[in-house]
């Protein structure tokens, strides 16, 4: 049952991105407003369709109790990773009046399974957008010792103490959600040998930060 719940949640992400960008493209076609963005929307949808195919072929990797050896680990450019994540989140953010502001240290790399980290970032941005409608969501990557810390921060109402304590517990939700999004984020972080935490943001809002291996650090496993 847990495996199926995880798999269903995982499959929703690429499906949501494909649906969102297909909708944007349809509106542009209806308005005869095709431009360079139209081709980019189709490229994102095509890329997510390919990712969906990989997930189906693998029958889902999160929640199966696999070790880090089952990850497809590569050294990824952190800036490009954040830019792709921001693009994937654009349709959801547009509907809620949000914008994603991505920033990254120059030349920073992360050793990770790209698809799974994109899943985490999408989950975090969508979760933030529910609580800060019409406001910016900040996605950053920076060096933190022998790790790279990737964070998503919002200026919403913040999370109460109980929610912070249980945020990553499977099946727990303080806002009517499924209770699986953040739990999956924690599983992905731990599969990488990393950590994830949620904390109040100075001045209001919430920050969720995930620490992942640097290419020259102690990676969880897998080949380059």
N, C-alpha and C positions, 0 to 999 in steps of 0.2 A: 504493500500500500504506500509506504513512504517513497519507494522508488518511483511509482507511478505519479505521485503528487509532485515530486521533484521534476520528473520528465515533462509533465504538463506545464509546469511553471517555466521551465527552460524553453520549451517550444513556443511559448507565447511571445517571447521577446522578438525573434526574427519575424514572426508572423505580424506582430504589431508594426515593426519597421516597414515591412513590405507593404502592408495595408496603408500606412501613413504616407509613404512616398508615392504609392500608386494613386492615392487620392489627390495629392498635390499636383501630380502630372495630369490627371484627368481635368482638374480645374483649369490648369494652364491651357490645355487643348480646347476646352469649352470656350475659353475667353480669347482664343487665338493669340495667346501670349507666350508662345514657346520661345525660350531663350537658352542661354548656356546652363542655367539652373536645371532645366528640364532633363538634359542629358545626364547631369550629375545625380538627379533624383533616380533615374533609371539605373545608373551604375550602382548606387547604394542598394536599391531593391534587388538587383542581380546578385550583388555580393552577399546580401543576407539570405537570398534563396540558396546560394551555394553553401553557406554556413548551416542553414537548416538541413540541407541534404547530408552534410557531414555529421550533424547531430543524430539524424535518423539512422544513418549507417552505423554509428557507434552506439545506438540505443541509449544515448545519454550517459555521461561519465560521472556527473555529480550525484551523490546519494547512493552509489553502488558500493561504497566502502573501498574503492580502489586506492592504491597508494600513489605517491608522486610518480612512480614509474609509468603510470598510464597517461601522464600528461604529455602534450606535444610542446616541449620547452624550446624556446628560441630567445635570442637576444633581440629585443624589440626597441625601436626608437620611441621613447616615452612621449615626445611631442606629437608624433604621428598617431600614436595610440590614442591620445586624448582628443586629437582632432577628429579621428574616426568616431570615437564615442560621442562627441558633441554632435556630429552629423547624424548619427543613428537616433539621437534623442530629439532632433529638431521637430518632427511632426507632433510629438506629444507636447513639447514645450510651447509650440505655436498655439496649440489649442488652449493652453492655460495662461498664455501671455508671458511666459518665461523666456529668458535667453540664457544660454550657457556660455560662460566666459572661461576659456581654457588657457592656462599658463604653465610653462615648464622650464626648468633650468636648461640652458643650452647644452646640447651634446649628451643629455642624460639617456641612459638605456636601462631597460628592465628585463630580467630573465624570467619569462613567464609563458604560459599557454595563452596566446593572444585571444582566442575565442572566449575563453572562460573569463578573462579579465574584462573584456568588452561587456560580457554579460553582467558582471558585478557593477561596472560603471553605469550601465543602462539602468539596472535595478535601483542604484543609489540616486540617480538623477530623477527618475520617475517618482521615487518615494519623496524626494525633496520637493518636487513640483506640486505634489498634493497639498503641501503645507505652506507654500509661499507663492501662491498664484499672483502673476503679474510682476514678479520680482526676479532679479538675476540669481543664477546658481553658479557658483565658482568651482571649477575643477582644476586642481593643481597637482604637480609632481615635483618633488624636491628630494635631495639627498638627505638621508637621516642615518648617519653612521655607516654601517655596512649594508644598509637597506635603501630602497627607494620608497618614499611615502607618497602614496596617491590619495588625495582627499577630495571629497565633495562637500561643499559648505553652502548653507542657505541662510536667508534672513527671515525665516518663518517665526512661528510662535515658540519654537523650541520644544524639547521633549521633557515631560515631567520625570521626576527621579525614578519612579517605578518603571516607566518606559525605557529609560536608559539602562536600567538594571537587567531588563528582560528582552531588549531589542533584538538580540540574535538567537533567542530561544525558539526552537521549531514549534510552529503552531500558535505562538503568542502574538497578539496584535492589539495595539492600543487605539487604533483608528478604524477598525472594521475591515482591515485588509486580510489577506490569506494567512499571514504569519509565516510565509515560506521565503519571501524575497531576501530578507536580511539573513535568515538562517543559511540560505544557499551561499550568500556572500561570505559568511564565516567559513563554510566548508571549502570554498574555493581558496580562500586565504590560507587555511591550514594545509590543504593539499600542496600548496606551494612552499610550505615551511614558513609561512608568514603569519601575521596577526591582523586583526581589525578591531576598531573600537569606535564608539560613539560618545560624544561629549558636547556640553553646551558651548556655543560660540560667543566670544566676548562681544557685547553689544546686541545680543539677541540672535536666536537661530540655533542651528545644530551643525556640527562637523562630524563626518564619518571618515576615518582615515584607515587605509590599509597599507601595511608595510610588506614589501616584496623583495626578493633577493636582487642584488646588483649582479651584473655579468661576472664580476670578479669576486663575488661573495660565495657563500655556501648555498648553492642552488639546491632545490628539492630533488632534482634528478632529470633524466632525459638527455637527449643528444642535441647538439647545436643544429 
